[in-house]
Amino acid sequence: MIPFNKPYLTGNETHYIEDAVKSGKISGNGKYTQKCQQFFEDKYGFKKTLLTTSCTDALEMAAILINIKEGDEVIMPSYTFVSTANAFVLRGAKIVFADSKKDHPNIDETKIESLITSKTKAIVPVHYAGVACEMDTIMDLAATYNLFVIEDAAQAIDSFYIGEDGVKKALGSIGHLAAFSFHETKNIISGEGGLLAINDEQFINRAESIWEKGTNRSSFFRGEVDKYGWVDVGSSFLPSEIIAAFLWAQLENLDKIQNRRKEIWENYHKNLKEWAAKNEISLPIIPKYATNNAHMFYLVCKNLEQRTSLIEHLKKNDILAVFHYISLHESPFYASKYEGEPLKETDRYTDTLVRLPLFYELNFDKVIEVLIKSAL
């Protein structure tokens, strides 16, 4: 069976974990945490980064930082993972869902302005499949209406946005805050793990306190205060050094991992074009303002029946392909709370999108061969 995903190990993960354990400092914010955070700040230009135990935690920190409270409204796509919404629901916000684009599952930036009210506090674009949302429009709207932008960059490591001015910016460096994931299904992994990227300096000091359970412990260890105590709300968002050590082994090999994933993505795209056109299946597109980090290769079938047939066909040939998100606005938890218009594109992706296996050691030739020989 070819699995949907298989975590790739570089070979140094256990070596660095052993080093972290022997150091006697395994509770977090030690050598490997700091190496990882410095890597992101140096490579992508984030003003400050903090490792977290998950992308979910990074999003929850962002919700706290912008002081989300009961009655606030947050605009985001419905076609996303539940963590995107939960982080704000937990603070009492009302989620206002926007539809996806016709040619991409990302949020349709042209639908956002009509959803903004006096209660809107933030826009949360999700860079689906690591492909950038149209950030110039989103940032312009945020500036016009005095809103925060929190990029859900869970899938978007090492991917970029090319603005109207031609400047190439790393995803996660554009909004006020951003959240990344290192879950085992992502390009760069630590089993579970995440990162909060801070681009607005007003949030830096407070973020450290929230990260350290609401204390000024980090300032104390830097010698900035003579004692530390409880100064804010917070939680256990800081991961252990064991997670950070694993992640560091991955980051050292980021270019190698990315090059291999892009090779697989390009082979899928090149070899499935004719087959896809014949079967009225859409392949993923990369807009002119975006780069491709090869996080995911997906197909958009013409209807639910075709997708079901395709998944079953692949499974019979020992290949595991999966569908993705169920529209959040139609979920059992939120359906009764949703007051907006029908989100036709979102629901279409819910019924028709299928993800093909994509991981470092994948035998993509077999997947392509099975697909091309399929009778849909």
LINZI-V493493 format. One line per field, one symbol per residue. ss: DSSP state (h for helix, s for strand, l for the rest). burial: b if it has 9 or more other ideal C-beta (glycine too) atoms within 8 Angstrom, else e. Layout:
ss->???
burial->???
//
This chain:
ss->lsllllllllllhhhhhhhhhhhlllllllhhhhhhhhhhhhhhlllsssssllhhhhhhhhhhhlllllllsssssllllhhhhhhhhllllssssslsllllllslhhhlhhhllllssssslslhhhllllhhhhhhhhhhhllssssslllllllssslllllsssllllllsssssllllllllllllsssssllhhhhhhhhhhhsllslhhhhhllllllllslllllsllllhhhhhhhhhhhllhhhhhhhhhhhhhhhhhhhhhhhhhlllssllllllslllllllssslllhhhhhhhhhhhhhllsllssllllhhhlllllllllllllhhhhhhhhhsssllllllllhhhhhhhhhllll
burial->ebeebeebebeebebbbebbeebeebebebbbbbbbbebbbeebebbbbbbbbbbbbbbbbbbbbbebeeebbbbbbbbbeebbbbbbbebbbbbbbbbbbeebbbbbbebbeebbeeebbbbbbbbbbbbbbbbbbbbebbeeeebbbbbbbbbbbebbbbbeeeeebbbbbbbbbbbbbbbeebbbbbbbbbbbbbbeeebbebbbbbbbebbbbbbbeeeeeeeeeeeeebbebbbebbbbbbbbbbbebbeebbebbbebbebbbebbbebbeebebebbeebebbbbbbbbbbbbbeeeebbebbbebbbeeebbbeeebebbbbbeebbeebeeeebebbbebbebbbbbbbbeebebebbbebbbeeee
//
